[in-house]
Amino acid sequence: MSPRRRDPEVRLELIHIAARLLAEEGPESMSTRKIATEAGTSTMAVYTHFGSMSGLVREIVHEGFARLAQNFDRITSTDDPVADMALIGRAYRHMAVTNANLYSVMFGGRSLAGFELSEEDRQHGRYNLVGVVECAARCIAAGRFTTTDEVLAAHHMWLAMHGLVTLELGDYLIDPCDADRCFETQLVTLMVGEGDDAEAAAESVRRSAERFEGEVLAGPDSEKEAEPEKEAEPEPAEPVRNKRSRRRHTRAG
C-alpha cells in the first residue's frame, strides 16, 4: 500500500491525538514526530492528510463543528418548539463534554503559535446556528417567544451554552451550583428571557430531557473522542448486559 494513500481512520486518529496534546500540554507539545509516534504511523502521514501542522489544527476545528452539526441533525422538529430549542442546548453540551479536546480547540482557545482561524473556519461554527435560528423563528411564530429577532435569540442560546460548558469543562461548577443544576435552570431562564411563560418554559425543558436519550444519544459511538486503549478483560462465563458509562449530566439529560 502506498504510504501516501489516505486512510480515514488514521486521519481521525491524528486529529484526536493532536487535539488532546493541544488541550493537555499546549502548543509546545505539538510536533509531527510526537503525533505520528502516538498514532503508530510515520510523520509523512501528517503531511499526506493535512499538508502541514496548521492544516491539522484547522481540521480539528472543522471536525469539531461537524460533530456538533451531527448532534443537532438528530433533533426532530415538534409542535413544542421551545422543547426543541432546549434539546438543542442539551445536544450542544453533550458534544462539548464528550469531545472536550476538540471543543477546546474549536474556538481558537488553544492553537499552534502563529496559527489563526480564518473567516472560512469561523463559518463552520456560524453555520451551526442556521437550525437554531429556524427553531427560534418557530418559537416566535407559536407565540412562545415575544422577541422579534430570531437571529439574536439563537445567539443568546449559543452565548449561554458556550459559557456554561466552558466553566463545566474547567471544573469550576461545584455544589451547590454544580453543572447539572446550573444547566437545567439556565435553559428555563433562557426561554423566559426570550418572552416565554415561566411555567410553560419549565414544562418544555422537562420534555426535552425526556427526549434526550432517544434523539441525541441515539448517535453512533464514533461521535466520542477516542480514549486510550485498555487491556482486554477476560469474558465472563455467562453473558452480562453491557452498560455504557456516562457522565452524570448525561444520565440527568
Secondary structure in CASP SS format (residue, H / E / C, confidence):
PFRMAT SS
TARGET T0000
AUTHOR 0000-0000-0000
METHOD secondary structure of the structure
MODEL  1
M C 1.00
S C 1.00
P C 1.00
R C 1.00
R C 1.00
R C 1.00
D C 1.00
P H 1.00
E H 1.00
V H 1.00
R H 1.00
L H 1.00
E H 1.00
L H 1.00
I H 1.00
H H 1.00
I H 1.00
A H 1.00
A H 1.00
R H 1.00
L H 1.00
L H 1.00
A H 1.00
E H 1.00
E H 1.00
G C 1.00
P H 1.00
E H 1.00
S H 1.00
M C 1.00
S C 1.00
T H 1.00
R H 1.00
K H 1.00
I H 1.00
A H 1.00
T H 1.00
E H 1.00
A H 1.00
G C 1.00
T C 1.00
S C 1.00
T H 1.00
M H 1.00
A H 1.00
V H 1.00
Y H 1.00
T H 1.00
H H 1.00
F H 1.00
G C 1.00
S C 1.00
M H 1.00
S H 1.00
G H 1.00
L H 1.00
V H 1.00
R H 1.00
E H 1.00
I H 1.00
V H 1.00
H H 1.00
E H 1.00
G H 1.00
F H 1.00
A H 1.00
R H 1.00
L H 1.00
A H 1.00
Q H 1.00
N H 1.00
F H 1.00
D H 1.00
R C 1.00
I C 1.00
T C 1.00
S C 1.00
T C 1.00
D C 1.00
D C 1.00
P H 1.00
V H 1.00
A H 1.00
D H 1.00
M H 1.00
A H 1.00
L H 1.00
I H 1.00
G H 1.00
R H 1.00
A H 1.00
Y H 1.00
R H 1.00
H H 1.00
M H 1.00
A H 1.00
V H 1.00
T H 1.00
N C 1.00
A H 1.00
N H 1.00
L H 1.00
Y H 1.00
S H 1.00
V H 1.00
M H 1.00
F C 1.00
G C 1.00
G C 1.00
R C 1.00
S C 1.00
L C 1.00
A C 1.00
G C 1.00
F C 1.00
E C 1.00
L C 1.00
S C 1.00
E H 1.00
E H 1.00
D H 1.00
R H 1.00
Q H 1.00
H H 1.00
G H 1.00
R H 1.00
Y C 1.00
N C 1.00
L H 1.00
V H 1.00
G H 1.00
V H 1.00
V H 1.00
E H 1.00
C H 1.00
A H 1.00
A H 1.00
R H 1.00
C H 1.00
I H 1.00
A H 1.00
A C 1.00
G C 1.00
R C 1.00
F C 1.00
T C 1.00
T C 1.00
T C 1.00
D C 1.00
E H 1.00
V H 1.00
L H 1.00
A H 1.00
A H 1.00
H H 1.00
H H 1.00
M H 1.00
W H 1.00
L H 1.00
A H 1.00
M H 1.00
H H 1.00
G H 1.00
L H 1.00
V H 1.00
T H 1.00
L H 1.00
E H 1.00
L H 1.00
G C 1.00
D C 1.00
Y C 1.00
L C 1.00
I C 1.00
D C 1.00
P C 1.00
C C 1.00
D C 1.00
A H 1.00
D H 1.00
R H 1.00
C H 1.00
F H 1.00
E H 1.00
T H 1.00
Q H 1.00
L H 1.00
V H 1.00
T H 1.00
L H 1.00
M H 1.00
V H 1.00
G H 1.00
E C 1.00
G C 1.00
D C 1.00
D C 1.00
A H 1.00
E H 1.00
A H 1.00
A H 1.00
A H 1.00
E H 1.00
S H 1.00
V H 1.00
R H 1.00
R H 1.00
S H 1.00
A H 1.00
E H 1.00
R H 1.00
F H 1.00
E H 1.00
G H 1.00
E H 1.00
V C 1.00
L C 1.00
A C 1.00
G C 1.00
P C 1.00
D H 1.00
S H 1.00
E H 1.00
K C 1.00
E C 1.00
A C 1.00
E C 1.00
P C 1.00
E C 1.00
K C 1.00
E C 1.00
A C 1.00
E C 1.00
P C 1.00
E C 1.00
P C 1.00
A C 1.00
E C 1.00
P C 1.00
V C 1.00
R C 1.00
N C 1.00
K C 1.00
R C 1.00
S C 1.00
R C 1.00
R C 1.00
R H 1.00
H H 1.00
T H 1.00
R H 1.00
A H 1.00
G C 1.00
END
